């Protein structure tokens, strides 16, 4: 087993490259299929509701299966689990590309999420072990490039592959990365000690029930009119029961599913709250912008991907700078600066209309990408600064779980609000439209939007729907800005790290 702190870790560069490949592959697949969804929908003869499960099934499966990573590592060994995860993810990607029905691709995406769930926390734990404490800031910057840039560059790569080849290549692209990562891990990653530790199946089952039922409620709520539907009520009850039972079991069990030591670490608790918000804002923004560019602004799929690419550039630049600044600039300052950039970028997006220029979309995306880079690297370092080495793998799995859970909830909530707010805005705008409205009685409007003719009424209704959707998108961006503002004060509860002499802990606090 590689000693904590990275003392004498051999083949560090190769292991870093392999873990980066695994991380990039898993995180890329959370968004690479976004721009290809319309093509999948047509090819697989699926409804809009069905095709959305291509995204949510992957995210939910990854969220649920991330939590037991710590126990699986202890029971089977880190190298063995890492290799099985990479190979399983690669094989599931091939199956996704070969899918011939919506049921098949949703099932194979579930497998992708299950096998890929351990890749991000394992890669983070490996980098913590093979690098000494003073080099963990730059190491987390490199790791963060894979975790955060993957989702941002996903739509660009997915758009290019879809337009130039076929949507199936958004899954086949994982094969060479998976094989390279597997070879490197088998050859150079030393195995850890294995112990027969008892697994808390009750806690895991209750947590899975809570997460799965809650996600179903969010995904189907807008379609079934929320709590007017018995199905939604049943899912809400199941989610509440699962969450309650999990909490009670955690408080009473001798060896609970989540180690109590994690919750006693203040930095870890605050860091997981922050990464939940980062996941919510990042993934929800991408899930909103992709259809906005394609449907509201009529961008081709490749152009939409290219316009979103500067987010990745901003993230990589910020991560590089943050890795160099850690140890010289207070972590709290970098987190606050990152959230300030997020708020400003969302403020710019609140002014979006279908006539907004490409430069404005690129600038706001670049700024938000930079904000994610600063926040993510700072958080990834300070969250585990006081966590004992024996809790590190479990801690990284819970950290990844909260990021995935935030992204799943963010996508569902913003999507549901988009639909409901569009309907409400449509009703509000339509109430002011009458044949006596002077704006409709002269010029081109009188011919195009004449409510007294069938064609004019249809065109007018389409324009009202378009305007209602624009306002709904703005409302979603505003909500995420408000969440960012509310979350910022938590940064003052973080304890800033100093290098520790004890390898059992990552750092001591000032």
C-alpha positions in Angstrom: 0.0 0.0 0.0 1.3 3.4 -0.9 2.1 5.3 2.2 0.0 8.4 3.1 1.6 11.6 2.0 3.1 10.1 -1.1 6.4 9.2 0.4 8.3 7.2 -2.1 5.3 6.7 -4.4 6.7 5.1 -7.6 5.4 5.9 -11.1 3.5 8.9 -9.9 3.2 10.5 -13.3 1.8 7.4 -14.9 -0.7 6.9 -12.0 -1.7 10.5 -12.3 -2.4 10.1 -16.0 -4.4 6.9 -15.5 -6.5 8.3 -12.7 -7.1 11.5 -14.8 -8.3 9.3 -17.7 -10.7 7.4 -15.5 -12.0 10.6 -13.9 -12.4 12.4 -17.3 -14.2 9.4 -18.8 -16.7 9.2 -16.0 -17.4 12.9 -15.7 -17.5 13.4 -19.5 -20.4 11.0 -19.8 -22.6 13.0 -17.4 -23.1 15.6 -20.1 -21.7 14.3 -23.4 -25.1 12.9 -24.4 -27.0 16.2 -23.8 -26.7 17.6 -27.3 -27.3 14.1 -28.9 -30.6 13.6 -27.1 -32.8 14.8 -30.0 -31.0 12.5 -32.4 -31.4 9.6 -29.9 -35.0 10.4 -29.5 -35.6 10.1 -33.3 -33.5 7.0 -33.8 -35.0 5.2 -30.8 -38.6 6.4 -31.3 -38.8 7.8 -27.8 -40.9 10.5 -26.2 -39.4 13.5 -24.5 -40.1 12.1 -21.1 -38.5 8.8 -22.0 -35.3 10.3 -23.5 -34.6 12.4 -20.4 -34.0 9.1 -18.6 -30.8 8.7 -20.6 -29.4 11.5 -18.5 -31.1 11.0 -15.1 -30.7 7.2 -15.0 -26.9 7.6 -15.3 -26.8 10.4 -12.6 -29.0 8.6 -10.1 -27.2 5.2 -10.5 -23.9 7.0 -10.0 -25.2 8.9 -6.9 -26.5 5.7 -5.2 -23.5 3.5 -6.0 -20.9 6.1 -5.0 -21.7 5.8 -1.3 -20.5 2.2 -0.7 -17.1 2.9 -2.4 -15.3 3.0 0.9 -16.6 -0.4 2.0 -16.0 -2.0 -1.4 -12.4 -0.7 -1.3 -11.8 -2.2 2.2 -13.4 -5.5 1.2 -11.9 -6.1 -2.2 -8.9 -3.8 -2.5 -8.6 -0.4 -4.2 -6.8 -1.6 -7.3 -9.2 -4.5 -7.9 -12.2 -2.2 -7.5 -10.7 0.5 -9.7 -9.9 -1.9 -12.5 -13.4 -3.5 -12.3 -15.0 -0.1 -12.4 -13.1 1.1 -15.4 -13.6 -2.1 -17.4 -17.3 -2.3 -16.5 -17.8 1.3 -17.4 -16.1 0.8 -20.8 -18.2 -2.3 -21.6 -21.4 -0.5 -20.6 -20.4 2.3 -23.0 -20.1 -0.2 -25.8 -23.6 -1.6 -25.0 -25.0 2.0 -25.0 -23.6 2.5 -28.5 -25.2 -0.8 -29.6 -28.6 -0.1 -28.1 -31.6 -0.4 -30.4 -34.4 0.7 -28.1 -35.0 3.3 -25.3 -35.4 0.6 -22.7 -32.0 -0.9 -23.7 -30.1 2.4 -23.5 -31.6 3.4 -20.2 -30.6 0.0 -18.8 -27.1 0.3 -20.1 -26.8 3.9 -18.8 -27.7 2.6 -15.4 -24.9 0.1 -15.7 -22.6 2.9 -16.7 -23.5 4.9 -13.6 -23.1 1.9 -11.3 -19.6 0.9 -12.6 -18.5 4.5 -12.9 -19.6 5.6 -9.5 -16.4 4.6 -7.7 -14.0 6.1 -10.3 -14.0 9.7 -9.1 -13.7 9.0 -5.4 -11.0 6.4 -6.0 -9.0 8.6 -8.2 -9.1 11.4 -5.6 -8.0 9.0 -2.9 -5.2 7.7 -5.0 -3.8 11.2 -5.7 -4.1 12.1 -2.0 -1.9 9.1 -1.2 0.7 9.4 -3.8 1.4 13.1 -3.4 3.0 14.7 -0.3 0.9 17.2 1.6 2.6 20.3 0.2 1.9 19.1 -3.4 -1.8 18.2 -2.9 -3.0 21.6 -4.0 -1.6 21.2 -7.6 -2.6 17.5 -7.5 -6.2 18.5 -6.8 -6.0 21.0 -9.6 -5.0 18.3 -12.0 -7.7 16.0 -10.7 -10.3 18.8 -10.8 -9.6 19.3 -14.5 -11.0 15.9 -15.2 -14.0 16.2 -12.8 -15.1 19.7 -13.8 -13.9 20.1 -17.3 -15.4 16.8 -18.4 -19.0 17.9 -17.9 -18.3 21.3 -19.5 -16.6 20.0 -22.6 -19.1 17.1 -22.9 -21.6 19.0 -25.0 -18.8 20.3 -27.4 -17.4 16.8 -28.0 -20.8 15.3 -28.1 -22.0 17.8 -30.7 -18.9 17.3 -32.9 -19.2 13.5 -32.8 -23.0 13.6 -33.4 -22.8 15.9 -36.3 -19.8 14.3 -38.0 -20.4 10.7 -37.2 -23.3 9.3 -35.2 -24.8 9.8 -31.7 -23.5 6.3 -30.9 -19.9 7.6 -30.9 -20.5 9.7 -27.8 -20.3 6.3 -26.1 -17.7 4.5 -28.2 -15.3 7.3 -27.5 -14.8 5.9 -24.0 -13.3 2.6 -25.2 -9.7 3.7 -25.9 -9.6 5.8 -22.7 -10.9 2.9 -20.7 -8.4 0.4 -22.0 -5.4 2.8 -21.5 -6.5 3.6 -17.9 -7.0 -0.1 -17.1 -3.5 -1.1 -18.4 -1.9 1.6 -16.3 -3.8 0.8 -13.1 -3.0 -3.0 -13.4 0.7 -2.3 -14.0 1.5 0.5 -11.6 -1.2 0.9 -8.8 -0.2 -1.1 -5.7 -3.0 -3.0 -4.0 -4.3 -2.0 -0.6 -4.9 -4.2 2.4 -8.2 -6.1 2.4 -10.3 -6.6 5.5 -13.7 -8.4 6.1 -15.6 -5.4 7.4 -19.3 -5.8 8.0 -21.5 -3.8 5.6 -24.5 -1.9 6.8 -27.0 -3.2 4.3 -29.9 -1.6 6.1 -28.4 1.9 5.9 -27.5 1.5 2.3 -31.0 0.2 1.4 -32.7 3.1 3.2 -30.4 5.7 1.5 -31.0 4.1 -1.9 -34.7 4.2 -1.4 -34.6 7.8 -0.4 -32.5 8.9 -3.3 -34.3 6.8 -5.9 -37.8 7.8 -4.9 -36.9 11.4 -4.5 -35.3 11.5 -8.0 -38.4 9.8 -9.5 -40.6 12.4 -7.8 -38.6 15.3 -9.3 -38.4 13.8 -12.8 -42.1 12.9 -13.2 -43.6 15.7 -11.1 -44.0 18.3 -13.9 -45.5 15.7 -16.2 -48.0 14.4 -13.6 -49.0 17.7 -12.1 -47.0 17.1 -8.9 -49.1 16.3 -5.8 -52.3 16.0 -7.8 -50.9 12.6 -8.8 -51.0 9.6 -6.6 -47.7 8.4 -8.0 -45.9 11.6 -7.0 -47.4 11.4 -3.5 -46.3 7.7 -3.2 -42.8 8.6 -4.3 -42.6 11.5 -1.9 -43.8 9.3 1.0 -41.2 6.6 0.1 -38.4 9.2 -0.1 -39.4 10.6 3.3 -39.6 7.1 4.9 -36.2 6.2 3.4 -34.6 9.4 4.7 -36.1 9.1 8.1 -35.2 5.5 8.6 -31.6 6.2 7.4 -31.2 9.0 9.9 -32.6 6.9 12.8 -30.5 3.9 11.8 -27.4 6.1 11.6 -27.9 7.4 15.1 -28.6 4.0 16.7 -26.5 1.6 14.7 -23.2 0.3 16.2 -21.4 0.4 12.8 -23.5 2.7 10.6 -23.2 3.0 6.8 -21.5 6.4 7.1 -18.8 6.7 9.7 -19.7 9.3 12.4 -16.1 10.5 12.2 -16.9 12.2 8.9 -19.7 14.3 10.5 -17.4 15.4 13.3 -15.1 17.1 10.9 -16.3 20.6 10.3 -14.4 21.2 7.1 -15.7 18.0 5.6 -19.3 18.8 6.4 -19.1 22.4 5.1 -17.2 21.2 2.0 -19.9 18.6 1.1 -22.6 21.3 1.4 -20.6 23.5 -1.0 -19.9 20.8 -3.5 -23.6 20.0 -3.5 -24.3 23.6 -4.6 -21.5 23.5 -7.1 -22.9 20.4 -8.7 -26.4 21.9 -8.7 -25.4 25.1 -10.4 -22.9 23.6 -12.9 -25.1 20.8 -14.2 -28.3 22.7 -14.1 -26.8 25.6 -16.1 -25.5 23.2 -18.7 -28.8 21.4 -18.9 -30.6 24.7 -19.4 -28.1 26.3 -21.9 -27.9 23.4 -24.3 -31.7 23.5 -25.3 -31.7 27.3 -25.0 -29.0 27.6 -27.7 -30.5 24.9 -29.9 -34.2 25.6 -29.5 -34.4 29.4 -28.7 -31.4 30.6 -30.7 -31.6 28.0 -33.4 -27.9 27.0 -33.1 -26.8 23.8 -34.9 -25.6 21.1 -32.5 -21.9 21.7 -33.3 -22.2 25.4 -32.9 -23.9 25.0 -29.5 -21.1 22.8 -28.4 -18.4 25.3 -29.6 -20.1 28.2 -27.8 -20.1 26.2 -24.6 -16.4 25.2 -24.9 -14.9 28.4 -23.3 -16.4 27.3 -20.0 -13.8 24.5 -20.0 -11.1 26.9 -20.9 -12.0 29.1 -18.0 -12.1 26.2 -15.6 -8.7 24.9 -16.7 -7.2 28.3 -16.4 -8.7 28.9 -12.9 -7.6 25.4 -11.7 -4.0 26.0 -12.9 -3.9 29.4 -11.1 -5.6 28.1 -8.0 -3.1 25.2 -7.7 -0.3 27.7 -7.7 -2.0 30.1 -5.3 -2.9 27.5 -2.6 -0.5 28.0 0.3 0.0 31.6 -0.6 -3.7 32.9 -0.6 -6.3 32.2 2.1 -8.6 29.4 0.9 -11.7 31.4 2.1 -10.7 34.3 -0.3 -10.5 31.9 -3.3 -13.9 30.3 -2.4 -15.6 33.7 -2.0 -14.0 34.9 -5.2 -15.2 31.9 -7.1 -18.8 32.3 -5.9 -18.6 36.0 -6.7 -17.7 35.1 -10.3 -20.6 32.6 -10.4 -23.1 35.2 -9.2 -21.8 37.8 -11.8 -22.0 35.2 -14.6 -25.5 34.3 -13.7 -26.4 38.0 -13.5 -25.2 38.3 -17.1 -27.3 35.2 -18.1 -30.4 36.8 -16.6 -30.2 39.3 -19.5 -30.1 36.6 -22.2 -32.6 36.8 -25.0 -32.6 34.8 -28.3 -30.9 37.9 -29.9 -28.0 37.8 -27.5 -24.6 37.7 -29.2 -22.3 34.7 -29.2 -19.7 36.9 -27.4 -22.0 37.5 -24.5 -22.7 33.7 -24.2 -19.0 33.0 -24.4 -18.0 35.6 -21.8 -20.6 34.5 -19.3 -19.6 30.9 -19.8 -15.9 31.6 -19.4 -16.5 33.5 -16.2 -18.6 30.7 -14.8 -16.0 28.2 -15.8 -13.4 30.2 -13.9 -15.6 30.4 -10.9 -16.0 26.6 -10.9 -12.2 26.1 -11.1 -11.5 28.4 -8.2 -14.2 26.9 -5.9 -13.6 23.3 -6.8 -9.8 23.1 -6.3 -10.0 25.2 -3.0 -12.9 23.0 -1.7 -11.2 19.7 -2.7 -8.1 20.7 -0.7 -9.7 22.2 2.4 -12.5 19.7 2.7 -10.1 16.8 3.4 -7.4 18.9 5.2 -8.4 17.7 8.7 -9.8 14.3 7.7 -7.8 11.2 9.1 -6.3 9.0 6.4 -8.4 6.0 7.3 -11.6 7.9 6.5 -10.3 9.4 3.2 -11.7 6.9 0.7 -15.1 7.0 2.4 -14.9 10.7 2.6 -14.2 11.1 -1.1 -17.1 8.8 -1.9 -19.6 10.9 0.1 -18.1 14.0 -1.4 -18.7 12.7 -4.9 -22.2 11.5 -3.8 -23.2 15.0 -2.8 -21.9 16.5 -6.1 -23.8 13.9 -8.1 -26.9 14.4 -5.9 -26.7 18.1 -6.4 -26.5 17.8 -10.1 -29.5 15.4 -10.3 -31.6 17.6 -8.1 -30.5 20.7 -10.0 -31.4 19.3 -13.4 -34.8 18.1 -12.2 -35.8 21.2 -10.3 -34.7 23.7 -13.0 -36.4 21.5 -15.7 -39.6 21.4 -13.7 -39.6 25.1 -13.0 -38.9 25.8 -16.6 -42.1 24.0 -17.6 -44.3 25.4 -14.9 -43.0 28.9 -15.3 -43.4 28.8 -19.0 -47.1 27.8 -18.6 -47.7 30.6 -16.0 -45.9 33.2 -18.1 -47.9 32.1 -21.2 -51.2 32.6 -19.3 -50.0 36.0 -18.1 -48.9 37.3 -21.5 -51.9 35.8 -23.3 -54.3 37.7 -20.9 -53.1 41.0 -22.4 -53.5 39.9 -26.0 -56.8 40.9 -27.6 -57.9 41.8 -31.2 -58.1 45.4 -29.9 -54.4 45.5 -28.9 -52.8 48.3 -31.0 -49.6 46.4 -31.3 -51.5 43.9 -33.5 -53.4 46.3 -35.6 -50.6 47.7 -37.9 -47.5 46.8 -39.8 -46.1 43.3 -40.1 -47.7 42.3 -36.8 -51.2 42.7 -38.2 -50.4 40.3 -41.0 -48.3 37.8 -39.1 -50.1 37.7 -35.8 -53.7 38.5 -36.6 -55.6 36.7 -33.9 -58.8 36.7 -36.1 -57.3 34.2 -38.5 -56.3 30.6 -37.8 -52.8 31.0 -39.2 -52.3 34.3 -37.3 -53.6 32.9 -34.0 -51.3 29.9 -34.3 -48.3 32.2 -35.1 -49.2 34.5 -32.2 -49.5 31.6 -29.8 -46.1 30.3 -30.8 -44.5 33.7 -30.2 -46.2 34.0 -26.8 -44.9 30.6 -25.9 -41.4 31.6 -27.0 -41.5 34.8 -24.9 -42.9 32.9 -21.9 -40.0 30.4 -22.2 -37.4 33.2 -22.3 -38.8 34.6 -19.0 -38.8 31.1 -17.5 -35.1 30.6 -18.4 -34.3 33.9 -16.7 -36.2 32.9 -13.6 -34.1 29.7 -13.4 -30.8 31.6 -13.7 -32.0 34.1 -11.0 -32.8 31.2 -8.7 -29.3 29.8 -9.0 -27.8 33.2 -8.3 -29.9 33.5 -5.2 -28.7 30.1 -4.0 -25.1 31.1 -4.6 -25.6 34.3 -2.5 -27.2 32.5 0.4 -24.4 29.9 0.4 -21.4 32.3 0.5 -21.4 33.1 4.2 -20.7 29.4 5.1 -17.1 30.0 3.9 -16.2 31.8 7.2 -16.8 28.5 9.1 -14.0 26.8 7.2 -10.6 26.4 8.9 -7.6 27.1 6.7 -5.0 24.4 6.5 -1.3 24.4 7.4 1.1 21.5 6.6 1.1 18.9 9.2 3.9 16.7 10.4 1.6 13.8 11.2 0.8 11.7 8.1 -2.4 10.4 9.7 -4.0 13.8 9.1 -3.7 15.8 6.0 -3.2 19.1 7.9 -3.6 21.0 11.0 -5.6 24.2 11.3 -4.7 27.8 12.2 
